[in-house]
Amino acid sequence: MLFPKKVKHRKWQTGRKSETRLARPDTRGTTVAFGSYGLKATTPHRVTSNQIEAARKVLSRATGKGGKMWIRIFPDRPITQKAAEVGMGKGKGDPKFFVFEVRPGRVMFEVDGISDAVARDALRRAGAKLPVKTTVVTR
């Protein structure tokens, strides 16, 4: 699982939940930069480190020793949650897991060194592990 080694602030503010602001296309990381094939998000969502790990396992199985894989997102946003059966008030809960806020257009994974059919199938299966709708793009 991915998570930061050290953080400046342990708890972040919640952030806005405006659908129109989240649905704006991303401006960074929108092209395939390292590999030949990429997995691009078409909808906005928060992707947890567990979901990134599940997609990574699918891709690493498909690439094997001959191919190479890049993860272009990193979960650095902490999500907090209060313990079960704790009353209201008394401060904010402890960090539970980390997420990355994906917006449409972001390339999340890239692969290279494998055939076209294998790459497309592996990226499609990796996209099924994520909570966003995805599409396979080429360089």
KAURRA-V168582 format. One record per pair of residues at least 4 apart in sequence whose C-alpha atoms are under 7 Angstrom apart, sorted by the first residue. I is the first residue (numbers start at 1). J is the second residue. Records with the same first field share a line. If there is no record, write none. Layout:
I=J, J
This chain:
1=49, 50, 53
2=49, 75
3=75, 76, 98
4=76
11=78, 95
12=78
18=22
19=23
20=24
22=44, 103
23=43, 44, 103, 104
24=103, 104
25=103, 104, 105
26=30, 103, 104, 105, 106
29=106, 107
30=105, 106, 107
31=107
32=37, 38, 107, 138, 139
34=110
35=110, 111, 112
36=111, 112, 138, 139
37=110, 111, 112, 119, 136, 137, 138, 139
38=107, 109, 110, 111, 136, 137, 138
39=107, 108, 109, 110, 123, 134, 135, 136, 137
40=105, 106, 107, 108, 134, 135, 136, 137
41=104, 105, 106, 107, 132, 133, 134, 135
42=104, 105, 133, 134
43=103, 104, 132, 133
44=102, 103, 104, 132
45=101, 102, 103, 131, 132
46=99, 100, 101, 102
47=51, 52, 99, 100, 101, 102, 130, 131
48=52, 75, 98, 99, 100
49=53, 75, 98, 99
50=54
51=55, 129, 130
52=56
53=57
54=58, 129
55=59, 126, 127, 129
56=60
57=61
58=62, 122, 126
59=63, 122, 123, 126
60=64
62=122
63=67, 68, 114
66=113
67=112, 113, 114
68=111, 112, 113
69=110, 111, 112
70=109, 110, 111
71=108, 109, 110
72=107, 108, 109
73=108
74=100
75=98, 99, 100
76=98, 99, 100
77=98, 99, 100
78=95, 97, 98, 99
79=95, 96, 97, 98
80=93, 94, 95, 96
81=93, 94, 95, 96
82=86, 93, 94
102=106
111=119
114=118, 119
115=119
116=120
117=121
118=122
119=123
120=124, 136
121=125
122=126
123=127, 136
124=128
127=134
